[in-house]
C-alpha cells in the first residue's frame, strides 16, 4: 500500500536536476544568512545586557520616570556608612559627617568609592562640547576637501595619491591621533599671548601682542580638533561618494544656462548630495563621541568639581578648559576603580546614557535623510 502511494506521486519529467554549482550557491547563501543572524544576535545580546544593567539606574518607576539626580549632578565620591546593626547609608561627602554624628556610638565603619556617587552631568556637558567643536571642524574641512577632489581637481597621479592617503588615514589607530593631537594642538598650536611661555616653539612679535606656538594645553579646543581629524577620512570619503552620485547632467545644464562653477555646485549639486553627506557625517560624529584615546591626551579629566564655564575664565573661556567626557568617565570607572556593586552601578548607568545618546544621533540622521530625500528628488 505504501508502494502504491509512492507510485501515485506526480513526477515532472521536465524538472531540472540541481547542479553542483546550484547546491554550492544554496549553501553559501545560508552561511551568509547565518552569519548575519549571528551578528544581529550578538548586537541584541549587548544591548539587552546594557539595558538590563543600566536602565534601572537611569529610569524610575515614579514620575517623571527618570532619575534626574543621575543626569543633573556632577560625579562625586560615594560614601557608604554602616551602623552596628548592618544597615548601610549611601551619601555624598557633605552628608557623611552628618550621618556619622547622628549615629554616634552606633557607627561601625565607612567606605569611600571614587566617582561612583552623584551623577554624570559633567561628562555629558564635556562630551557635548567636544562633539560640537569636532562637528564644526570636520564638516567644514571634510565637505570642502570632497568638493575640491570631486569638482575641481583634475584626475591624475597626485590626486590618486591624495585619495590613497585619505583611505590609509582611516586605518590609523585612534591612540596615534591622540599623540598627534598632544604634539600639535596641546603643545604646538598658535595662540595670541602677551608673554610667551618658555616651551614655545616659535614666537612672532606683532607689536600689540605675540603669536606664540605654545599650544592650547589640554582643552575642549585641542580635544575637538583631534576628534575632527579622527573622523575626517570617513567624512571626506562619504561626502565624495555622495557628490559622485549626483547626475552629471545637473552640472552640464547649469553651466549651459550661464551659471559659474561655484553656483552650479552650491545650487545644483550640494542640495541633492546633502542627505547622504549629513547622514554619513552624523554617524561619523557618533563614532567620534565614543573615542577615548584621543581625548585622554588632549582634553579629558578623570574628575572635575565644576562645569567648564564655572571656572575663573567664565563662559568665554569654556573652550580652553579641560573637561570630563563620557567615554573617559566609563573607562575610569571600569579600569581604575576597584570593581564592586556601587562602581558597577555608576558604570552601567553611564554606558546606558551614552548608548541612548549615540542611538539618538543615528535616529536623527535617518529622519533627516528621509526629510531631505523627500524634498530633493530626481
Kinemage of the C-alpha trace (Angstrom):
@kinemage 1
@onewidth
@group {chain A} dominant
@subgroup {mainchain}
@vectorlist {calphas} color= white
{ca unk a 1} P 0.000 0.000 0.000
{ca unk a 2} L 2.938 2.310 0.738
{ca unk a 3} L 4.474 1.474 -2.600
{ca unk a 4} L 1.258 2.305 -4.398
{ca unk a 5} L 1.056 5.668 -2.643
{ca unk a 6} L 4.622 6.428 -3.601
{ca unk a 7} L 3.972 5.494 -7.202
{ca unk a 8} L 0.946 7.783 -7.304
{ca unk a 9} L 3.127 10.864 -6.516
{ca unk a 10} L 3.243 13.022 -9.680
{ca unk a 11} L 6.685 13.240 -11.281
{ca unk a 12} L 7.683 16.100 -13.539
{ca unk a 13} L 9.799 14.674 -16.361
{ca unk a 14} L 10.925 18.202 -17.339
{ca unk a 15} L 12.253 19.084 -13.862
{ca unk a 16} L 15.922 20.056 -13.950
{ca unk a 17} L 18.271 18.308 -11.582
{ca unk a 18} L 20.050 20.554 -9.099
{ca unk a 19} L 23.607 21.017 -10.273
{ca unk a 20} L 26.712 21.063 -8.085
{ca unk a 21} L 27.058 24.814 -8.647
{ca unk a 22} L 23.489 25.481 -7.543
{ca unk a 23} L 23.977 23.420 -4.391
{ca unk a 24} L 27.116 25.424 -3.574
{ca unk a 25} L 25.174 28.643 -4.148
{ca unk a 26} L 22.457 27.482 -1.746
{ca unk a 27} L 24.999 26.545 0.940
{ca unk a 28} L 26.803 29.878 0.540
{ca unk a 29} L 23.555 31.814 0.802
{ca unk a 30} L 22.646 30.052 4.055
{ca unk a 31} L 26.127 30.542 5.518
{ca unk a 32} L 25.913 34.267 4.818
{ca unk a 33} L 22.418 34.389 6.262
{ca unk a 34} L 23.540 32.596 9.428
{ca unk a 35} L 26.499 34.983 9.738
{ca unk a 36} L 24.119 37.944 9.514
{ca unk a 37} L 21.825 36.439 12.143
{ca unk a 38} L 24.832 35.805 14.415
{ca unk a 39} L 25.858 39.475 14.184
{ca unk a 40} L 22.306 40.594 14.953
{ca unk a 41} L 22.093 38.183 17.883
{ca unk a 42} L 25.392 39.458 19.318
{ca unk a 43} L 24.268 43.085 18.982
{ca unk a 44} L 20.921 42.278 20.578
{ca unk a 45} L 22.682 40.499 23.463
{ca unk a 46} L 24.949 43.502 24.073
{ca unk a 47} L 22.067 45.971 24.001
{ca unk a 48} L 19.932 43.749 26.231
{ca unk a 49} L 22.750 43.371 28.760
{ca unk a 50} L 23.315 47.146 28.897
{ca unk a 51} L 19.579 47.800 29.143
{ca unk a 52} L 19.054 45.270 31.962
{ca unk a 53} L 22.010 46.599 33.946
{ca unk a 54} L 21.750 50.310 33.159
{ca unk a 55} L 18.051 51.084 32.760
{ca unk a 56} L 17.209 50.703 36.481
{ca unk a 57} L 19.904 53.284 37.273
{ca unk a 58} L 18.607 55.921 34.838
{ca unk a 59} L 14.882 55.182 34.745
{ca unk a 60} L 12.472 55.377 37.657
{ca unk a 61} L 9.068 53.892 38.439
{ca unk a 62} L 7.757 57.260 39.620
{ca unk a 63} L 7.109 60.443 37.644
{ca unk a 64} L 8.955 61.866 35.767
{ca unk a 65} L 10.213 58.244 35.344
{ca unk a 66} L 13.824 59.422 35.046
{ca unk a 67} L 16.474 59.570 37.729
{ca unk a 68} L 17.029 63.296 37.370
{ca unk a 69} L 19.731 63.338 40.062
{ca unk a 70} L 21.885 60.988 37.973
{ca unk a 71} L 21.614 63.324 34.982
{ca unk a 72} L 21.875 66.676 36.763
{ca unk a 73} L 24.613 66.153 39.376
{ca unk a 74} L 28.372 66.150 38.990
{ca unk a 75} L 30.304 62.955 39.776
{ca unk a 76} L 31.196 62.610 43.445
{ca unk a 77} L 32.889 60.215 45.813
{ca unk a 78} L 30.304 57.823 47.212
{ca unk a 79} L 30.404 57.281 50.986
{ca unk a 80} L 28.986 54.015 52.350
{ca unk a 81} L 28.353 54.166 56.110
{ca unk a 82} L 27.454 51.047 58.084
{ca unk a 83} L 25.981 51.007 61.582
{ca unk a 84} L 26.339 48.226 64.135
{ca unk a 85} L 23.082 46.616 63.006
{ca unk a 86} L 24.478 46.221 59.476
{ca unk a 87} L 22.322 48.934 57.890
{ca unk a 88} L 24.017 50.827 55.049
{ca unk a 89} L 23.701 54.527 54.291
{ca unk a 90} L 24.727 55.968 50.914
{ca unk a 91} L 25.633 59.638 50.902
{ca unk a 92} L 27.908 62.277 49.442
{ca unk a 93} L 30.971 63.788 51.165
{ca unk a 94} L 28.897 66.552 52.773
{ca unk a 95} L 26.312 64.175 54.229
{ca unk a 96} L 28.884 61.737 55.574
{ca unk a 97} L 29.727 63.774 58.673
{ca unk a 98} L 26.053 64.427 59.377
{ca unk a 99} L 25.136 60.740 59.308
{ca unk a 100} L 28.121 59.748 61.457
{ca unk a 101} L 27.154 62.400 64.005
{ca unk a 102} L 23.575 61.131 64.064
{ca unk a 103} L 24.682 57.524 64.548
{ca unk a 104} L 27.080 58.366 67.368
{ca unk a 105} L 28.186 55.180 69.121
{ca unk a 106} L 26.117 53.158 66.662
{ca unk a 107} L 28.619 53.922 63.901
{ca unk a 108} L 30.673 50.908 62.751
{ca unk a 109} L 32.651 51.737 59.581
{ca unk a 110} L 32.798 53.921 56.486
{ca unk a 111} L 33.887 53.048 52.949
{ca unk a 112} L 34.518 55.505 50.094
{ca unk a 113} L 34.287 54.733 46.366
{ca unk a 114} L 35.621 57.356 43.951
{ca unk a 115} L 33.488 58.677 41.053
{ca unk a 116} L 30.587 56.335 41.948
{ca unk a 117} L 28.305 58.917 43.556
{ca unk a 118} L 26.410 61.924 42.280
{ca unk a 119} L 25.636 61.898 38.563
{ca unk a 120} L 27.170 62.337 35.137
{ca unk a 121} L 26.272 65.921 34.245
{ca unk a 122} L 29.935 66.905 33.860
{ca unk a 123} L 30.775 64.082 31.409
{ca unk a 124} L 27.613 64.797 29.380
{ca unk a 125} L 28.437 68.514 29.073
{ca unk a 126} L 32.066 67.763 28.213
{ca unk a 127} L 31.120 65.240 25.532
{ca unk a 128} L 28.639 67.708 24.040
{ca unk a 129} L 31.247 70.478 23.821
{ca unk a 130} L 33.807 68.137 22.248
{ca unk a 131} L 31.281 66.900 19.683
{ca unk a 132} L 30.240 70.448 18.735
{ca unk a 133} L 33.841 71.537 18.082
{ca unk a 134} L 34.533 68.269 16.252
{ca unk a 135} L 31.414 68.647 14.108
{ca unk a 136} L 32.207 72.223 13.045
{ca unk a 137} L 35.825 71.443 12.112
{ca unk a 138} L 35.207 68.032 10.494
{ca unk a 139} L 32.234 69.148 8.400
{ca unk a 140} L 33.975 72.289 7.137
{ca unk a 141} L 37.238 70.551 6.222
{ca unk a 142} L 35.582 67.328 5.041
{ca unk a 143} L 32.981 68.888 2.738
{ca unk a 144} L 35.487 71.421 1.372
{ca unk a 145} L 38.017 68.673 0.596
{ca unk a 146} L 35.384 66.439 -1.007
{ca unk a 147} L 34.149 69.295 -3.216
{ca unk a 148} L 37.682 70.088 -4.369
{ca unk a 149} L 38.579 66.452 -5.106
{ca unk a 150} L 35.347 65.704 -6.956
{ca unk a 151} L 34.553 69.003 -8.674
{ca unk a 152} L 37.769 70.979 -9.155
{ca unk a 153} L 40.794 68.665 -9.055
{ca unk a 154} L 41.985 67.225 -12.353
{ca unk a 155} L 42.380 63.466 -12.393
{ca unk a 156} L 45.995 62.422 -12.149
{ca unk a 157} L 48.577 60.519 -10.178
{ca unk a 158} L 48.872 63.180 -7.485
{ca unk a 159} L 45.117 63.233 -6.765
{ca unk a 160} L 45.056 59.439 -6.657
{ca unk a 161} L 47.880 59.538 -4.102
{ca unk a 162} L 45.870 62.048 -2.060
{ca unk a 163} L 42.850 59.729 -2.090
{ca unk a 164} L 45.058 56.792 -1.120
{ca unk a 165} L 46.500 58.812 1.771
{ca unk a 166} L 42.982 59.643 2.972
{ca unk a 167} L 41.984 55.972 2.892
{ca unk a 168} L 45.142 54.969 4.747
{ca unk a 169} L 44.475 57.672 7.321
{ca unk a 170} L 41.157 55.985 8.114
{ca unk a 171} L 43.054 52.903 9.322
{ca unk a 172} L 45.359 54.722 11.741
{ca unk a 173} L 44.698 53.697 15.394
{ca unk a 174} L 42.959 56.330 17.455
{ca unk a 175} L 45.778 56.365 20.019
{ca unk a 176} L 48.095 57.650 17.274
{ca unk a 177} L 45.664 60.507 16.659
{ca unk a 178} L 45.815 61.169 20.396
{ca unk a 179} L 49.598 61.518 20.289
{ca unk a 180} L 49.260 63.699 17.177
{ca unk a 181} L 46.803 65.962 18.980
{ca unk a 182} L 49.085 66.116 22.010
{ca unk a 183} L 52.093 67.258 19.975
{ca unk a 184} L 50.270 69.586 17.557
{ca unk a 185} L 47.287 71.071 19.392
{ca unk a 186} L 48.225 70.730 23.071
{ca unk a 187} L 51.903 71.692 22.760
{ca unk a 188} L 52.384 73.392 19.392
{ca unk a 189} L 49.244 75.205 18.206
{ca unk a 190} L 49.482 79.014 17.770
{ca unk a 191} L 47.832 81.435 20.161
{ca unk a 192} L 47.953 85.174 20.852
{ca unk a 193} L 49.639 85.957 24.171
{ca unk a 194} L 51.299 88.935 25.770
{ca unk a 195} L 54.028 86.845 27.413
{ca unk a 196} L 55.034 83.604 25.613
{ca unk a 197} L 55.933 80.525 27.621
{ca unk a 198} L 59.461 79.171 27.689
{ca unk a 199} L 58.364 75.986 25.905
{ca unk a 200} L 57.053 77.971 22.935
{ca unk a 201} L 58.324 76.541 19.647
{ca unk a 202} L 58.198 79.873 17.797
{ca unk a 203} L 57.266 83.433 18.721
{ca unk a 204} L 56.252 86.032 16.119
{ca unk a 205} L 56.046 89.591 17.552
{ca unk a 206} L 53.047 91.544 16.224
{ca unk a 207} L 53.593 94.822 18.070
{ca unk a 208} L 50.497 94.828 20.252
{ca unk a 209} L 50.756 91.075 21.010
{ca unk a 210} L 52.718 87.933 20.163
{ca unk a 211} L 51.798 84.919 18.060
{ca unk a 212} L 53.271 82.097 20.104
{ca unk a 213} L 53.302 78.443 19.039
{ca unk a 214} L 52.938 77.093 22.554
{ca unk a 215} L 49.779 75.014 22.218
{ca unk a 216} L 46.277 75.195 23.638
{ca unk a 217} L 47.031 72.929 26.618
{ca unk a 218} L 44.517 70.189 27.455
{ca unk a 219} L 41.225 71.797 26.480
{ca unk a 220} L 37.982 71.416 24.579
{ca unk a 221} L 39.589 73.023 21.525
{ca unk a 222} L 42.509 70.592 21.467
{ca unk a 223} L 40.227 67.594 22.005
{ca unk a 224} L 37.643 68.726 19.448
{ca unk a 225} L 40.254 69.335 16.748
{ca unk a 226} L 41.843 65.939 17.432
{ca unk a 227} L 38.487 64.161 17.170
{ca unk a 228} L 37.804 66.035 13.926
{ca unk a 229} L 40.953 64.563 12.402
{ca unk a 230} L 39.913 61.097 13.619
{ca unk a 231} L 36.690 61.137 11.589
{ca unk a 232} L 37.922 63.373 8.758
{ca unk a 233} L 38.853 60.475 6.396
{ca unk a 234} L 35.394 58.926 6.797
{ca unk a 235} L 33.664 62.271 6.229
{ca unk a 236} L 35.742 63.081 3.117
{ca unk a 237} L 35.186 59.655 1.535
{ca unk a 238} L 31.449 59.624 2.240
{ca unk a 239} L 30.947 63.195 1.011
{ca unk a 240} L 32.854 62.496 -2.198
{ca unk a 241} L 30.733 59.430 -2.922
{ca unk a 242} L 27.564 61.458 -2.343
{ca unk a 243} L 28.773 64.115 -4.779
{ca unk a 244} L 29.571 61.463 -7.390
{ca unk a 245} L 26.017 60.115 -7.085
{ca unk a 246} L 24.538 63.399 -8.362
{ca unk a 247} L 23.941 63.040 -12.155
{ca unk a 248} L 26.424 64.859 -14.370
{ca unk a 249} L 23.529 66.286 -16.368
{ca unk a 250} L 22.673 68.622 -13.478
{ca unk a 251} L 26.092 70.234 -13.759
{ca unk a 252} L 26.034 70.458 -17.556
{ca unk a 253} L 22.571 72.024 -17.625
{ca unk a 254} L 23.503 74.628 -15.017
{ca unk a 255} L 26.735 75.562 -16.816
{ca unk a 256} L 24.872 75.762 -20.126
{ca unk a 257} L 22.479 78.299 -18.602
{ca unk a 258} L 25.399 80.566 -17.691
{ca unk a 259} L 25.992 79.681 -14.036
{ca unk a 260} L 29.519 79.682 -12.666
{ca unk a 261} L 31.225 76.579 -11.357
{ca unk a 262} L 30.598 77.510 -7.714
{ca unk a 263} L 26.967 78.483 -8.382
{ca unk a 264} L 26.461 75.093 -10.017
{ca unk a 265} L 27.940 73.271 -7.046
{ca unk a 266} L 26.027 75.339 -4.493
{ca unk a 267} L 22.620 75.287 -6.210
{ca unk a 268} L 22.567 72.085 -8.270
{ca unk a 269} L 24.942 69.612 -6.634
{ca unk a 270} L 25.139 70.155 -2.873
{ca unk a 271} L 21.353 70.179 -2.209
{ca unk a 272} L 20.962 66.732 -3.783
{ca unk a 273} L 24.073 65.330 -2.094
{ca unk a 274} L 23.159 66.820 1.287
{ca unk a 275} L 21.068 63.857 2.608
{ca unk a 276} L 23.934 61.424 2.227
{ca unk a 277} L 26.505 63.947 3.470
{ca unk a 278} L 24.582 64.677 6.664
{ca unk a 279} L 23.856 61.005 7.349
{ca unk a 280} L 27.469 59.917 6.990
{ca unk a 281} L 28.692 62.946 8.925
{ca unk a 282} L 26.367 62.376 11.869
{ca unk a 283} L 27.324 58.708 12.028
{ca unk a 284} L 30.987 59.725 11.929
{ca unk a 285} L 30.397 62.192 14.742
{ca unk a 286} L 28.672 59.453 16.757
{ca unk a 287} L 31.846 57.421 16.363
{ca unk a 288} L 33.997 60.358 17.461
{ca unk a 289} L 31.866 60.784 20.589
{ca unk a 290} L 32.878 57.283 21.679
{ca unk a 291} L 36.625 57.707 21.260
{ca unk a 292} L 38.652 57.512 24.459
{ca unk a 293} L 42.345 57.527 23.500
{ca unk a 294} L 42.393 60.883 21.626
{ca unk a 295} L 40.657 62.853 24.382
{ca unk a 296} L 42.728 61.116 27.065
{ca unk a 297} L 45.793 63.003 25.796
{ca unk a 298} L 44.139 66.256 24.778
{ca unk a 299} L 41.019 67.166 26.759
{ca unk a 300} L 39.652 64.770 29.367
{ca unk a 301} L 39.989 64.749 33.140
{ca unk a 302} L 39.025 61.927 35.462
{ca unk a 303} L 37.376 64.304 37.929
{ca unk a 304} L 36.291 67.933 37.951
{ca unk a 305} L 34.027 69.514 40.542
{ca unk a 306} L 32.873 72.370 38.289
{ca unk a 307} L 31.304 72.789 34.884
{ca unk a 308} L 33.543 74.291 32.156
{ca unk a 309} L 32.029 77.795 32.393
{ca unk a 310} L 32.220 77.905 36.196
{ca unk a 311} L 35.980 78.468 36.314
{ca unk a 312} L 37.876 81.725 36.639
{ca unk a 313} L 37.740 82.367 32.880
{ca unk a 314} L 33.939 82.193 32.821
{ca unk a 315} L 31.795 81.492 29.792
{ca unk a 316} L 34.284 82.989 27.303
{ca unk a 317} L 36.951 80.532 28.400
{ca unk a 318} L 34.784 77.430 28.113
{ca unk a 319} L 36.671 76.100 25.089
{ca unk a 320} L 40.024 76.493 26.836
{ca unk a 321} L 39.044 74.330 29.825
{ca unk a 322} L 39.723 70.658 30.392
{ca unk a 323} L 36.503 68.680 30.711
{ca unk a 324} L 35.151 65.326 31.681
{ca unk a 325} L 33.816 63.107 28.896
{ca unk a 326} L 31.544 60.076 28.980
{ca unk a 327} L 33.970 57.631 27.254
{ca unk a 328} L 36.814 58.553 29.598
{ca unk a 329} L 34.485 58.528 32.606
{ca unk a 330} L 33.371 54.989 31.706
{ca unk a 331} L 36.993 53.935 31.222
{ca unk a 332} L 37.893 55.351 34.648
{ca unk a 333} L 35.040 53.500 36.349
{ca unk a 334} L 35.846 50.231 34.573
{ca unk a 335} L 39.652 50.211 34.723
{ca unk a 336} L 40.833 52.440 37.560
{ca unk a 337} L 38.278 51.808 40.288
{ca unk a 338} L 38.059 48.519 42.243
{ca unk a 339} L 35.001 46.722 40.932
{ca unk a 340} L 32.052 46.397 43.283
{ca unk a 341} L 28.300 46.792 43.109
{ca unk a 342} L 28.477 50.572 43.522
{ca unk a 343} L 31.083 51.272 40.845
{ca unk a 344} L 29.315 48.805 38.544
{ca unk a 345} L 26.060 50.689 39.039
{ca unk a 346} L 27.648 54.003 38.025
{ca unk a 347} L 29.440 52.298 35.145
{ca unk a 348} L 26.355 50.705 33.576
{ca unk a 349} L 24.263 53.824 34.140
{ca unk a 350} L 26.853 55.881 32.247
{ca unk a 351} L 27.038 53.308 29.438
{ca unk a 352} L 23.246 53.270 29.131
{ca unk a 353} L 23.061 57.071 28.832
{ca unk a 354} L 25.905 57.098 26.313
{ca unk a 355} L 24.242 54.374 24.231
{ca unk a 356} L 20.978 56.345 24.208
{ca unk a 357} L 22.822 59.460 23.020
{ca unk a 358} L 24.557 57.580 20.194
{ca unk a 359} L 21.312 55.903 19.131
{ca unk a 360} L 19.595 59.303 19.185
{ca unk a 361} L 22.234 60.675 16.806
{ca unk a 362} L 21.751 57.697 14.490
{ca unk a 363} L 17.967 58.092 14.567
{ca unk a 364} L 18.289 61.828 13.893
{ca unk a 365} L 20.463 61.127 10.860
{ca unk a 366} L 17.895 58.686 9.456
{ca unk a 367} L 14.990 61.096 9.959
{ca unk a 368} L 16.961 63.980 8.476
{ca unk a 369} L 17.923 61.898 5.464
{ca unk a 370} L 14.300 60.916 4.805
{ca unk a 371} L 13.152 64.510 5.098
{ca unk a 372} L 15.801 65.827 2.728
{ca unk a 373} L 15.326 62.986 0.231
{ca unk a 374} L 11.618 63.748 0.111
{ca unk a 375} L 12.465 67.384 -0.623
{ca unk a 376} L 15.203 66.790 -3.228
{ca unk a 377} L 14.310 64.101 -5.748
{ca unk a 378} L 15.484 63.465 -9.264
